[in-house]
Amino acid sequence: MAERPNPRKQGKSDVARAARLSVAPMMDWTDRHCRYLHRQLSSQTLLYSEMVTAPALVRGGAVHLLAFSAQEHPVALQLGGSDVDELAQAARLGEQAGYDQIDLNCGCPSDRVQSGAFGAVLMQSPGLVADCVAAMREAVNVEVTVKCRIGVDEQEPREALPAFLEAISNAGCGRVVIHARKAWLKGLSPKENRDVPPLDYALVTEMKRDFPDLHISINGGIASLDAAQALLAQGLDGVMIGRSAYHQPWDILADADRRIFGLERAPISPETAVRRMLPYIENHLTQGGRLNQVTRHMLGLFAGRPGARSWRRLLSEEASRDGAGLETIERGLAFISEAA
């Protein structure tokens, strides 16, 4: 297990500043090992947990899902749920675990989420979401935020989204991430919902003009720092990047501190990032973990560079073997060095 941090409260302004660039919460991807890697590349970017359901924490007692390293700060916990009291209890557990922010998922379109009456389906119940936000805010001192879509199914986004934002804003939510696509709960798979519905960046920027006091980040289809900077230049407060940050972490995050946050800091090399991961990986192995649990998040570190294919192949084939250790990573680095 990663170490449980001593809670280190960040001011709301600090977390909001970090939200200028964030890595999207992604199920089965943005676990604690992934976040630790991303933090080696950028000290400023806001990182998110995978979605953790409130019932799992409150009814199931699965507080082990909240474990993370103190070095991951600033880091947000994303919760899924629709029961007001349960979400308040889960938010409290997240704050006690040391998270800097608690986020309510109103954007995930998966069947499992729909059957639990939370995720994107909550776009149809802005009053309930407002009640959830209010209860969570009452329960914790850290900031409570919302991640949503522009609408679902037959909703007209230009009507549904402003009504939704007004409801959560009135409940005290000061920050929202908007995935600039509709979610089609009927007819599209979760994978298709990430690509098929058209992006409407213009609507999200329009919402920023209509809700100037609401901190609005945009998500969906953003694949480079150039694109992120262009959207920030349009007046948005933040940009959230998902799959590109995962599959090409160095390309997205290594120069983010300079380009997005204005720090005079040269990006570290992918090799340096790997070296920084070694003590963490060694500790993980000592605790009984397996090498591939960490290295599966590192496959794209050298994307587009000589030796990248050999690096990916080696880690994919050998890191899952019993007894695989740091020597496997050293061999991968040797491939990179030889190719260069």
ZADO-1210 file (C-alpha; in nm, 4 decimals, padded with zeros to 6 digits):
<atoms>
<atom x="00.0000" y="00.0000" z="00.0000" code="MET" pos="1"/>
<atom x="00.1076" y="00.3553" z="-00.0569" code="ALA" pos="2"/>
<atom x="00.1578" y="00.5554" z="00.2566" code="GLU" pos="3"/>
<atom x="-00.1459" y="00.7246" z="00.4045" code="ARG" pos="4"/>
<atom x="-00.0672" y="01.0948" z="00.4118" code="PRO" pos="5"/>
<atom x="-00.1084" y="01.3311" z="00.6987" code="ASN" pos="6"/>
<atom x="-00.3881" y="01.5590" z="00.5765" code="PRO" pos="7"/>
<atom x="-00.2262" y="01.8629" z="00.4197" code="ARG" pos="8"/>
<atom x="-00.4939" y="02.1206" z="00.3539" code="LYS" pos="9"/>
<atom x="-00.4446" y="02.3437" z="00.0544" code="GLN" pos="10"/>
<atom x="-00.6281" y="02.6731" z="00.0284" code="GLY" pos="11"/>
<atom x="-00.9137" y="02.6749" z="-00.2189" code="LYS" pos="12"/>
<atom x="-00.7289" y="02.9279" z="-00.4313" code="SER" pos="13"/>
<atom x="-00.4276" y="02.6948" z="-00.4543" code="ASP" pos="14"/>
<atom x="-00.6362" y="02.4005" z="-00.5727" code="VAL" pos="15"/>
<atom x="-00.8255" y="02.6220" z="-00.8163" code="ALA" pos="16"/>
<atom x="-00.4920" y="02.7366" z="-00.9565" code="ARG" pos="17"/>
<atom x="-00.3828" y="02.3749" z="-00.9964" code="ALA" pos="18"/>
<atom x="-00.7073" y="02.3127" z="-01.1858" code="ALA" pos="19"/>
<atom x="-00.5741" y="02.5318" z="-01.4666" code="ARG" pos="20"/>
<atom x="-00.4593" y="02.1907" z="-01.5939" code="LEU" pos="21"/>
<atom x="-00.5875" y="01.8604" z="-01.4605" code="SER" pos="22"/>
<atom x="-00.5736" y="01.4939" z="-01.5536" code="VAL" pos="23"/>
<atom x="-00.9195" y="01.3432" z="-01.5861" code="ALA" pos="24"/>
<atom x="-01.0425" y="01.0743" z="-01.3478" code="PRO" pos="25"/>
<atom x="-01.0429" y="00.7510" z="-01.5511" code="MET" pos="26"/>
<atom x="-01.1611" y="00.4149" z="-01.4232" code="MET" pos="27"/>
<atom x="-00.8891" y="00.1482" z="-01.4164" code="ASP" pos="28"/>
<atom x="-00.6313" y="00.4070" z="-01.5219" code="TRP" pos="29"/>
<atom x="-00.5753" y="00.6933" z="-01.2776" code="THR" pos="30"/>
<atom x="-00.4975" y="00.4834" z="-00.9744" code="ASP" pos="31"/>
<atom x="-00.2407" y="00.5855" z="-00.7136" code="ARG" pos="32"/>
<atom x="00.0505" y="00.4435" z="-00.9151" code="HIS" pos="33"/>
<atom x="-00.0510" y="00.6421" z="-01.2223" code="CYS" pos="34"/>
<atom x="-00.0860" y="00.9600" z="-01.0192" code="ARG" pos="35"/>
<atom x="00.2559" y="00.9120" z="-00.8602" code="TYR" pos="36"/>
<atom x="00.4092" y="00.8878" z="-01.2070" code="LEU" pos="37"/>
<atom x="00.2251" y="01.1973" z="-01.3285" code="HIS" pos="38"/>
<atom x="00.3451" y="01.3915" z="-01.0270" code="ARG" pos="39"/>
<atom x="00.7066" y="01.3222" z="-01.1236" code="GLN" pos="40"/>
<atom x="00.6398" y="01.5034" z="-01.4512" code="LEU" pos="41"/>
<atom x="00.4417" y="01.8010" z="-01.3216" code="SER" pos="42"/>
<atom x="00.4448" y="01.9465" z="-00.9727" code="SER" pos="43"/>
<atom x="00.1452" y="02.1724" z="-01.0362" code="GLN" pos="44"/>
<atom x="-00.1188" y="01.9811" z="-01.2335" code="THR" pos="45"/>
<atom x="-00.4290" y="01.8746" z="-01.0393" code="LEU" pos="46"/>
<atom x="-00.4618" y="01.4956" z="-01.0305" code="LEU" pos="47"/>
<atom x="-00.7824" y="01.2972" z="-00.9759" code="TYR" pos="48"/>
<atom x="-00.8560" y="00.9580" z="-00.8313" code="SER" pos="49"/>
<atom x="-01.0558" y="00.7014" z="-01.0174" code="GLU" pos="50"/>
<atom x="-01.4230" y="00.7327" z="-00.9298" code="MET" pos="51"/>
<atom x="-01.4929" y="00.5727" z="-00.5911" code="VAL" pos="52"/>
<atom x="-01.8570" y="00.5044" z="-00.5116" code="THR" pos="53"/>
<atom x="-02.0011" y="00.6408" z="-00.1906" code="ALA" pos="54"/>
<atom x="-02.1727" y="00.3076" z="-00.1122" code="PRO" pos="55"/>
<atom x="-01.8372" y="00.1271" z="-00.1338" code="ALA" pos="56"/>
<atom x="-01.6925" y="00.3591" z="00.1293" code="LEU" pos="57"/>
<atom x="-01.9914" y="00.4010" z="00.3584" code="VAL" pos="58"/>
<atom x="-02.1660" y="00.0645" z="00.3359" code="ARG" pos="59"/>
<atom x="-01.8744" y="-00.1483" z="00.2216" code="GLY" pos="60"/>
<atom x="-01.6069" y="00.0032" z="00.4428" code="GLY" pos="61"/>
<atom x="-01.3623" y="00.0049" z="00.1496" code="ALA" pos="62"/>
<atom x="-01.1523" y="00.2891" z="00.2872" code="VAL" pos="63"/>
<atom x="-00.8423" y="00.1202" z="00.1434" code="HIS" pos="64"/>
<atom x="-00.9539" y="00.2712" z="-00.1877" code="LEU" pos="65"/>
<atom x="-00.8574" y="00.6116" z="-00.0481" code="LEU" pos="66"/>
<atom x="-00.4902" y="00.5288" z="00.0121" code="ALA" pos="67"/>
<atom x="-00.2384" y="00.7457" z="-00.1697" code="PHE" pos="68"/>
<atom x="00.1050" y="00.8992" z="-00.1327" code="SER" pos="69"/>
<atom x="00.1457" y="01.2440" z="00.0186" code="ALA" pos="70"/>
<atom x="00.3636" y="01.3305" z="-00.2814" code="GLN" pos="71"/>
<atom x="00.0551" y="01.3238" z="-00.5056" code="GLU" pos="72"/>
<atom x="-00.0795" y="01.6574" z="-00.3752" code="HIS" pos="73"/>
<atom x="-00.2690" y="01.8444" z="-00.5088" code="PRO" pos="74"/>
<atom x="-00.5076" y="01.5531" z="-00.5609" code="VAL" pos="75"/>
<atom x="-00.8862" y="01.5289" z="-00.5814" code="ALA" pos="76"/>
<atom x="-01.1154" y="01.2416" z="-00.4872" code="LEU" pos="77"/>
<atom x="-01.4001" y="01.1775" z="-00.7278" code="GLN" pos="78"/>
<atom x="-01.7103" y="01.0245" z="-00.5732" code="LEU" pos="79"/>
<atom x="-02.0024" y="00.8520" z="-00.7406" code="GLY" pos="80"/>
<atom x="-02.3427" y="00.8341" z="-00.5811" code="GLY" pos="81"/>
<atom x="-02.6835" y="00.9961" z="-00.5506" code="SER" pos="82"/>
<atom x="-02.7789" y="00.9456" z="-00.1854" code="ASP" pos="83"/>
<atom x="-02.7399" y="01.2797" z="-00.0104" code="VAL" pos="84"/>
<atom x="-02.6426" y="01.1482" z="00.3329" code="ASP" pos="85"/>
<atom x="-02.4152" y="00.8787" z="00.1935" code="GLU" pos="86"/>
<atom x="-02.2253" y="01.1267" z="-00.0228" code="LEU" pos="87"/>
<atom x="-02.1794" y="01.3567" z="00.2757" code="ALA" pos="88"/>
<atom x="-02.0320" y="01.0681" z="00.4777" code="GLN" pos="89"/>
<atom x="-01.8076" y="00.9638" z="00.1881" code="ALA" pos="90"/>
<atom x="-01.6875" y="01.3211" z="00.1400" code="ALA" pos="91"/>
<atom x="-01.5962" y="01.3338" z="00.5066" code="ARG" pos="92"/>
<atom x="-01.3946" y="01.0136" z="00.4723" code="LEU" pos="93"/>
<atom x="-01.2163" y="01.1637" z="00.1708" code="GLY" pos="94"/>
<atom x="-01.1269" y="01.4769" z="00.3630" code="GLU" pos="95"/>
<atom x="-01.0013" y="01.2702" z="00.6558" code="GLN" pos="96"/>
<atom x="-00.7818" y="01.0737" z="00.4152" code="ALA" pos="97"/>
<atom x="-00.6163" y="01.3999" z="00.3078" code="GLY" pos="98"/>
<atom x="-00.7651" y="01.4800" z="-00.0333" code="TYR" pos="99"/>
<atom x="-00.7519" y="01.8456" z="-00.1350" code="ASP" pos="100"/>
<atom x="-01.0874" y="01.8426" z="-00.3141" code="GLN" pos="101"/>
<atom x="-01.3985" y="01.6243" z="-00.3408" code="ILE" pos="102"/>
<atom x="-01.5636" y="01.5922" z="-00.6822" code="ASP" pos="103"/>
<atom x="-01.9091" y="01.4558" z="-00.7640" code="LEU" pos="104"/>
<atom x="-01.9331" y="01.2500" z="-01.0836" code="ASN" pos="105"/>
<atom x="-02.2231" y="01.3643" z="-01.3018" code="CYS" pos="106"/>
<atom x="-02.0678" y="01.2605" z="-01.6317" code="GLY" pos="107"/>
<atom x="-01.9920" y="00.8871" z="-01.6440" code="CYS" pos="108"/>
<atom x="-02.2266" y="00.7086" z="-01.8908" code="PRO" pos="109"/>
<atom x="-02.1540" y="00.3434" z="-01.8070" code="SER" pos="110"/>
<atom x="-02.4377" y="00.0956" z="-01.7549" code="ASP" pos="111"/>
<atom x="-02.3123" y="00.0179" z="-01.4051" code="ARG" pos="112"/>
<atom x="-02.3287" y="00.3847" z="-01.3105" code="VAL" pos="113"/>
<atom x="-02.6758" y="00.4263" z="-01.4612" code="GLN" pos="114"/>
<atom x="-02.8125" y="00.1309" z="-01.2676" code="SER" pos="115"/>
<atom x="-02.6920" y="00.2978" z="-00.9490" code="GLY" pos="116"/>
<atom x="-02.8720" y="00.6222" z="-01.0405" code="ALA" pos="117"/>
<atom x="-02.5577" y="00.8326" z="-01.0528" code="PHE" pos="118"/>
<atom x="-02.3045" y="00.9555" z="-01.3046" code="GLY" pos="119"/>
<atom x="-02.4340" y="01.1210" z="-01.6214" code="ALA" pos="120"/>
<atom x="-02.7948" y="01.0298" z="-01.5429" code="VAL" pos="121"/>
<atom x="-02.7804" y="01.2956" z="-01.2684" code="LEU" pos="122"/>
<atom x="-02.7815" y="01.5613" z="-01.5410" code="MET" pos="123"/>
<atom x="-03.1569" y="01.4909" z="-01.5495" code="GLN" pos="124"/>
<atom x="-03.1933" y="01.5757" z="-01.1777" code="SER" pos="125"/>
<atom x="-03.0223" y="01.9100" z="-01.1102" code="PRO" pos="126"/>
<atom x="-03.2212" y="01.9587" z="-00.7900" code="GLY" pos="127"/>
<atom x="-03.0908" y="01.6327" z="-00.6472" code="LEU" pos="128"/>
<atom x="-02.7360" y="01.7219" z="-00.7478" code="VAL" pos="129"/>
<atom x="-02.7741" y="02.0569" z="-00.5744" code="ALA" pos="130"/>
<atom x="-02.8891" y="01.8803" z="-00.2571" code="ASP" pos="131"/>
<atom x="-02.5898" y="01.6452" z="-00.2769" code="CYS" pos="132"/>
<atom x="-02.3471" y="01.9335" z="-00.3252" code="VAL" pos="133"/>
<atom x="-02.4957" y="02.1267" z="-00.0342" code="ALA" pos="134"/>
<atom x="-02.4718" y="01.8252" z="00.1979" code="ALA" pos="135"/>
<atom x="-02.1146" y="01.7494" z="00.0946" code="MET" pos="136"/>
<atom x="-02.0107" y="02.1110" z="00.1446" code="ARG" pos="137"/>
<atom x="-02.1664" y="02.1082" z="00.4892" code="GLU" pos="138"/>
<atom x="-01.9726" y="01.7925" z="00.5771" code="ALA" pos="139"/>
<atom x="-01.6211" y="01.9055" z="00.4748" code="VAL" pos="140"/>
<atom x="-01.3924" y="02.2062" z="00.4684" code="ASN" pos="141"/>
<atom x="-01.2231" y="02.1228" z="00.1386" code="VAL" pos="142"/>
<atom x="-01.3797" y="02.2353" z="-00.1876" code="GLU" pos="143"/>
<atom x="-01.6642" y="02.0344" z="-00.3423" code="VAL" pos="144"/>
<atom x="-01.6771" y="02.0364" z="-00.7219" code="THR" pos="145"/>
<atom x="-01.8792" y="01.8719" z="-00.9995" code="VAL" pos="146"/>
<atom x="-01.7820" y="01.7054" z="-01.3279" code="LYS" pos="147"/>
<atom x="-02.0642" y="01.6863" z="-01.5817" code="CYS" pos="148"/>
<atom x="-02.1609" y="01.6610" z="-01.9499" code="ARG" pos="149"/>
<atom x="-02.3383" y="01.9272" z="-02.1566" code="ILE" pos="150"/>
<atom x="-02.6506" y="01.7091" z="-02.1449" code="GLY" pos="151"/>
<atom x="-02.7821" y="01.3567" z="-02.1842" code="VAL" pos="152"/>
<atom x="-03.0071" y="01.1807" z="-02.4346" code="ASP" pos="153"/>
<atom x="-03.2827" y="01.4070" z="-02.5680" code="GLU" pos="154"/>
<atom x="-03.1890" y="01.7062" z="-02.3546" code="GLN" pos="155"/>
<atom x="-03.1183" y="02.0294" z="-02.5400" code="GLU" pos="156"/>
<atom x="-02.7750" y="02.1296" z="-02.4053" code="PRO" pos="157"/>
<atom x="-02.8408" y="02.5018" z="-02.4392" code="ARG" pos="158"/>
<atom x="-03.1329" y="02.4583" z="-02.2018" code="GLU" pos="159"/>
<atom x="-03.0178" y="02.1737" z="-01.9790" code="ALA" pos="160"/>
<atom x="-02.6618" y="02.2888" z="-01.9095" code="LEU" pos="161"/>
<atom x="-02.7426" y="02.6436" z="-01.7886" code="PRO" pos="162"/>
<atom x="-03.0171" y="02.5070" z="-01.5629" code="ALA" pos="163"/>
<atom x="-02.7792" y="02.2488" z="-01.4212" code="PHE" pos="164"/>
<atom x="-02.5026" y="02.5044" z="-01.3615" code="LEU" pos="165"/>
<atom x="-02.7420" y="02.7446" z="-01.1956" code="GLU" pos="166"/>
<atom x="-02.8634" y="02.4724" z="-00.9585" code="ALA" pos="167"/>
<atom x="-02.5197" y="02.3617" z="-00.8443" code="ILE" pos="168"/>
<atom x="-02.3930" y="02.7183" z="-00.8266" code="SER" pos="169"/>
<atom x="-02.6821" y="02.8146" z="-00.5995" code="ASN" pos="170"/>
<atom x="-02.5911" y="02.5162" z="-00.3804" code="ALA" pos="171"/>
<atom x="-02.2432" y="02.6595" z="-00.3322" code="GLY" pos="172"/>
<atom x="-02.0411" y="02.4780" z="-00.5967" code="CYS" pos="173"/>
<atom x="-01.7798" y="02.7221" z="-00.7214" code="GLY" pos="174"/>
<atom x="-01.5963" y="02.4996" z="-00.9656" code="ARG" pos="175"/>
<atom x="-01.7130" y="02.2630" z="-01.2390" code="VAL" pos="176"/>
<atom x="-01.5523" y="02.0557" z="-01.5139" code="VAL" pos="177"/>
<atom x="-01.7655" y="02.0226" z="-01.8266" code="ILE" pos="178"/>
<atom x="-01.7064" y="01.7404" z="-02.0722" code="HIS" pos="179"/>
<atom x="-01.8105" y="01.9163" z="-02.3920" code="ALA" pos="180"/>
<atom x="-02.0119" y="01.6222" z="-02.5265" code="ARG" pos="181"/>
<atom x="-02.3573" y="01.4897" z="-02.4637" code="LYS" pos="182"/>
<atom x="-02.3843" y="01.1460" z="-02.3061" code="ALA" pos="183"/>
<atom x="-02.6218" y="00.9105" z="-02.4839" code="TRP" pos="184"/>
<atom x="-02.7312" y="00.6717" z="-02.2114" code="LEU" pos="185"/>
<atom x="-02.9430" y="00.4786" z="-02.4600" code="LYS" pos="186"/>
<atom x="-02.7794" y="00.3566" z="-02.7783" code="GLY" pos="187"/>
<atom x="-02.4088" y="00.4220" z="-02.7207" code="LEU" pos="188"/>
<atom x="-02.1518" y="00.2268" z="-02.5219" code="SER" pos="189"/>
<atom x="-01.9288" y="00.4058" z="-02.2695" code="PRO" pos="190"/>
<atom x="-01.6434" y="00.3871" z="-02.5215" code="LYS" pos="191"/>
<atom x="-01.8608" y="00.5369" z="-02.7968" code="GLU" pos="192"/>
<atom x="-01.9704" y="00.8119" z="-02.5588" code="ASN" pos="193"/>
<atom x="-01.6079" y="00.9260" z="-02.5449" code="ARG" pos="194"/>
<atom x="-01.5896" y="00.9812" z="-02.9208" code="ASP" pos="195"/>
<atom x="-01.9203" y="00.9720" z="-03.1084" code="VAL" pos="196"/>
<atom x="-02.1199" y="01.2664" z="-02.9680" code="PRO" pos="197"/>
<atom x="-01.9837" y="01.5864" z="-03.1232" code="PRO" pos="198"/>
<atom x="-01.7791" y="01.8274" z="-02.9160" code="LEU" pos="199"/>
<atom x="-01.9286" y="02.1691" z="-02.8453" code="ASP" pos="200"/>
<atom x="-01.6479" y="02.3820" z="-02.7074" code="TYR" pos="201"/>
<atom x="-01.8379" y="02.6979" z="-02.8025" code="ALA" pos="202"/>
<atom x="-02.1188" y="02.6139" z="-02.5613" code="LEU" pos="203"/>
<atom x="-01.8760" y="02.5665" z="-02.2735" code="VAL" pos="204"/>
<atom x="-01.7027" y="02.8988" z="-02.3404" code="THR" pos="205"/>
<atom x="-02.0487" y="03.0581" z="-02.3617" code="GLU" pos="206"/>
<atom x="-02.1277" y="02.9186" z="-02.0154" code="MET" pos="207"/>
<atom x="-01.8178" y="03.0913" z="-01.8815" code="LYS" pos="208"/>
<atom x="-01.9526" y="03.4206" z="-02.0107" code="ARG" pos="209"/>
<atom x="-02.2948" y="03.3500" z="-01.8613" code="ASP" pos="210"/>
<atom x="-02.1549" y="03.2316" z="-01.5265" code="PHE" pos="211"/>
<atom x="-01.8489" y="03.4549" z="-01.4775" code="PRO" pos="212"/>
<atom x="-01.8136" y="03.3711" z="-01.1074" code="ASP" pos="213"/>
<atom x="-01.8077" y="02.9965" z="-01.1706" code="LEU" pos="214"/>
<atom x="-01.4647" y="02.8406" z="-01.2261" code="HIS" pos="215"/>
<atom x="-01.5154" y="02.6360" z="-01.5431" code="ILE" pos="216"/>
<atom x="-01.2744" y="02.3782" z="-01.6821" code="SER" pos="217"/>
<atom x="-01.3298" y="02.2096" z="-02.0170" code="ILE" pos="218"/>
<atom x="-01.2769" y="01.8417" z="-02.0953" code="ASN" pos="219"/>
<atom x="-01.3109" y="01.6238" z="-02.4047" code="GLY" pos="220"/>
<atom x="-01.0896" y="01.5627" z="-02.7068" code="GLY" pos="221"/>
<atom x="-00.7991" y="01.7779" z="-02.5880" code="ILE" pos="222"/>
<atom x="-00.4759" y="01.6102" z="-02.6946" code="ALA" pos="223"/>
<atom x="-00.1925" y="01.8628" z="-02.6553" code="SER" pos="224"/>
<atom x="-00.0667" y="02.1557" z="-02.4503" code="LEU" pos="225"/>
<atom x="-00.1123" y="02.3728" z="-02.7597" code="ASP" pos="226"/>
<atom x="-00.4841" y="02.2911" z="-02.7577" code="ALA" pos="227"/>
<atom x="-00.5015" y="02.3503" z="-02.3837" code="ALA" pos="228"/>
<atom x="-00.3399" y="02.6913" z="-02.4137" code="GLN" pos="229"/>
<atom x="-00.5747" y="02.7881" z="-02.6966" code="ALA" pos="230"/>
<atom x="-00.8790" y="02.7055" z="-02.4833" code="LEU" pos="231"/>
<atom x="-00.7405" y="02.8935" z="-02.1831" code="LEU" pos="232"/>
<atom x="-00.6878" y="03.1931" z="-02.4100" code="ALA" pos="233"/>
<atom x="-01.0622" y="03.1907" z="-02.4811" code="GLN" pos="234"/>
<atom x="-01.1336" y="03.2757" z="-02.1186" code="GLY" pos="235"/>
<atom x="-01.1848" y="02.9331" z="-01.9643" code="LEU" pos="236"/>
<atom x="-01.0394" y="02.8804" z="-01.6184" code="ASP" pos="237"/>
<atom x="-00.8998" y="02.5337" z="-01.6716" code="GLY" pos="238"/>
<atom x="-00.8468" y="02.2430" z="-01.9076" code="VAL" pos="239"/>
<atom x="-00.8788" y="01.8757" z="-01.8206" code="MET" pos="240"/>
<atom x="-00.6983" y="01.6193" z="-02.0364" code="ILE" pos="241"/>
<atom x="-00.7772" y="01.2491" z="-02.0225" code="GLY" pos="242"/>
<atom x="-00.6529" y="00.9764" z="-02.2538" code="ARG" pos="243"/>
<atom x="-00.3679" y="01.1778" z="-02.4073" code="SER" pos="244"/>
<atom x="-00.2249" y="01.2480" z="-02.0628" code="ALA" pos="245"/>
<atom x="-00.2352" y="00.8762" z="-01.9912" code="TYR" pos="246"/>
<atom x="-00.0992" y="00.7382" z="-02.3188" code="HIS" pos="247"/>
<atom x="00.1579" y="01.0167" z="-02.3720" code="GLN" pos="248"/>
<atom x="00.2269" y="01.1445" z="-02.0207" code="PRO" pos="249"/>
<atom x="00.5625" y="01.3044" z="-02.0969" code="TRP" pos="250"/>
<atom x="00.4269" y="01.4960" z="-02.3974" code="ASP" pos="251"/>
<atom x="00.1380" y="01.6412" z="-02.1956" code="ILE" pos="252"/>
<atom x="00.2783" y="01.6884" z="-01.8464" code="LEU" pos="253"/>
<atom x="00.6555" y="01.7349" z="-01.8609" code="ALA" pos="254"/>
<atom x="00.6404" y="02.0973" z="-01.9814" code="ASP" pos="255"/>
<atom x="00.3084" y="02.1857" z="-01.8191" code="ALA" pos="256"/>
<atom x="00.4644" y="02.3632" z="-01.5211" code="ASP" pos="257"/>
<atom x="00.6310" y="02.6109" z="-01.7556" code="ARG" pos="258"/>
<atom x="00.3711" y="02.6488" z="-02.0300" code="ARG" pos="259"/>
<atom x="00.0508" y="02.6364" z="-01.8263" code="ILE" pos="260"/>
<atom x="00.1593" y="02.7577" z="-01.4829" code="PHE" pos="261"/>
<atom x="00.4346" y="03.0010" z="-01.5817" code="GLY" pos="262"/>
<atom x="00.7146" y="02.8462" z="-01.3778" code="LEU" pos="263"/>
<atom x="01.0718" y="02.8763" z="-01.4994" code="GLU" pos="264"/>
<atom x="01.1271" y="02.5034" z="-01.4942" code="ARG" pos="265"/>
<atom x="01.2758" y="02.2901" z="-01.7695" code="ALA" pos="266"/>
<atom x="01.0984" y="01.9574" z="-01.8270" code="PRO" pos="267"/>
<atom x="01.2693" y="01.6471" z="-01.6936" code="ILE" pos="268"/>
<atom x="01.3546" y="01.3719" z="-01.9385" code="SER" pos="269"/>
<atom x="01.1502" y="01.0505" z="-01.9559" code="PRO" pos="270"/>
<atom x="01.4598" y="00.8654" z="-01.8321" code="GLU" pos="271"/>
<atom x="01.4735" y="01.0898" z="-01.5243" code="THR" pos="272"/>
<atom x="01.1057" y="01.0264" z="-01.4605" code="ALA" pos="273"/>
<atom x="01.1720" y="00.6523" z="-01.4655" code="VAL" pos="274"/>
<atom x="01.4660" y="00.6914" z="-01.2261" code="ARG" pos="275"/>
<atom x="01.2480" y="00.8901" z="-00.9880" code="ARG" pos="276"/>
<atom x="00.9951" y="00.6077" z="-00.9902" code="MET" pos="277"/>
<atom x="01.2444" y="00.3387" z="-00.8864" code="LEU" pos="278"/>
<atom x="01.2322" y="00.3917" z="-00.5059" code="PRO" pos="279"/>
<atom x="00.8525" y="00.3988" z="-00.5204" code="TYR" pos="280"/>
<atom x="00.8448" y="00.0782" z="-00.7243" code="ILE" pos="281"/>
<atom x="01.0938" y="-00.0921" z="-00.4947" code="GLU" pos="282"/>
<atom x="00.8759" y="-00.0054" z="-00.1948" code="ASN" pos="283"/>
<atom x="00.5690" y="-00.1366" z="-00.3778" code="HIS" pos="284"/>
<atom x="00.7443" y="-00.4666" z="-00.4484" code="LEU" pos="285"/>
<atom x="00.8624" y="-00.4927" z="-00.0878" code="THR" pos="286"/>
<atom x="00.5004" y="-00.4565" z="00.0237" code="GLN" pos="287"/>
<atom x="00.4022" y="-00.7544" z="-00.1909" code="GLY" pos="288"/>
<atom x="00.2925" y="-00.5670" z="-00.5024" code="GLY" pos="289"/>
<atom x="00.3675" y="-00.6709" z="-00.8587" code="ARG" pos="290"/>
<atom x="00.5832" y="-00.4768" z="-01.1032" code="LEU" pos="291"/>
<atom x="00.3202" y="-00.4475" z="-01.3749" code="ASN" pos="292"/>
<atom x="00.0780" y="-00.2762" z="-01.1367" code="GLN" pos="293"/>
<atom x="00.3024" y="00.0298" z="-01.1657" code="VAL" pos="294"/>
<atom x="00.4733" y="-00.0118" z="-01.5017" code="THR" pos="295"/>
<atom x="00.1472" y="-00.0500" z="-01.6976" code="ARG" pos="296"/>
<atom x="00.1102" y="00.3250" z="-01.6499" code="HIS" pos="297"/>
<atom x="00.4619" y="00.3894" z="-01.7835" code="MET" pos="298"/>
<atom x="00.4268" y="00.2265" z="-02.1258" code="LEU" pos="299"/>
<atom x="00.3772" y="00.5578" z="-02.3071" code="GLY" pos="300"/>
<atom x="00.6571" y="00.7535" z="-02.1412" code="LEU" pos="301"/>
<atom x="00.8813" y="00.7321" z="-02.4479" code="PHE" pos="302"/>
<atom x="00.6041" y="00.7630" z="-02.7083" code="ALA" pos="303"/>
<atom x="00.7462" y="00.8793" z="-03.0415" code="GLY" pos="304"/>
<atom x="01.1084" y="00.8348" z="-02.9356" code="ARG" pos="305"/>
<atom x="01.3717" y="00.5815" z="-03.0476" code="PRO" pos="306"/>
<atom x="01.3387" y="00.2613" z="-02.8512" code="GLY" pos="307"/>
<atom x="00.9779" y="00.3254" z="-02.7449" code="ALA" pos="308"/>
<atom x="00.8482" y="00.0063" z="-02.9055" code="ARG" pos="309"/>
<atom x="01.1107" y="-00.2100" z="-02.7341" code="SER" pos="310"/>
<atom x="01.0339" y="-00.0382" z="-02.4021" code="TRP" pos="311"/>
<atom x="00.6610" y="-00.1094" z="-02.4355" code="ARG" pos="312"/>
<atom x="00.7143" y="-00.4681" z="-02.5477" code="ARG" pos="313"/>
<atom x="00.9537" y="-00.5514" z="-02.2670" code="LEU" pos="314"/>
<atom x="00.7304" y="-00.4100" z="-01.9930" code="LEU" pos="315"/>
<atom x="00.4158" y="-00.5601" z="-02.1451" code="SER" pos="316"/>
<atom x="00.5647" y="-00.9078" z="-02.1697" code="GLU" pos="317"/>
<atom x="00.7877" y="-00.9326" z="-01.8644" code="GLU" pos="318"/>
<atom x="00.6606" y="-00.7003" z="-01.5905" code="ALA" pos="319"/>
<atom x="00.3679" y="-00.9324" z="-01.5150" code="SER" pos="320"/>
<atom x="00.5907" y="-01.2354" z="-01.4531" code="ARG" pos="321"/>
<atom x="00.6405" y="-01.3669" z="-01.1020" code="ASP" pos="322"/>
<atom x="00.9465" y="-01.2132" z="-00.9422" code="GLY" pos="323"/>
<atom x="00.9855" y="-00.9343" z="-01.1988" code="ALA" pos="324"/>
<atom x="01.1751" y="-00.6467" z="-01.0416" code="GLY" pos="325"/>
<atom x="01.3789" y="-00.3353" z="-01.1054" code="LEU" pos="326"/>
<atom x="01.6161" y="-00.5215" z="-01.3365" code="GLU" pos="327"/>
<atom x="01.3333" y="-00.5371" z="-01.5910" code="THR" pos="328"/>
<atom x="01.3122" y="-00.1595" z="-01.5912" code="ILE" pos="329"/>
<atom x="01.6886" y="-00.1287" z="-01.6208" code="GLU" pos="330"/>
<atom x="01.6784" y="-00.3478" z="-01.9306" code="ARG" pos="331"/>
<atom x="01.4110" y="-00.1256" z="-02.0761" code="GLY" pos="332"/>
<atom x="01.6194" y="00.1837" z="-02.0139" code="LEU" pos="333"/>
<atom x="01.9109" y="00.0106" z="-02.1859" code="ALA" pos="334"/>
<atom x="01.6937" y="-00.0314" z="-02.4975" code="PHE" pos="335"/>
<atom x="01.6229" y="00.3414" z="-02.4918" code="ILE" pos="336"/>
<atom x="01.9887" y="00.4279" z="-02.4458" code="SER" pos="337"/>
<atom x="02.1003" y="00.1982" z="-02.7272" code="GLU" pos="338"/>
<atom x="01.8357" y="00.3336" z="-02.9643" code="ALA" pos="339"/>
<atom x="01.9397" y="00.6892" z="-02.8915" code="ALA" pos="340"/>
</atoms>
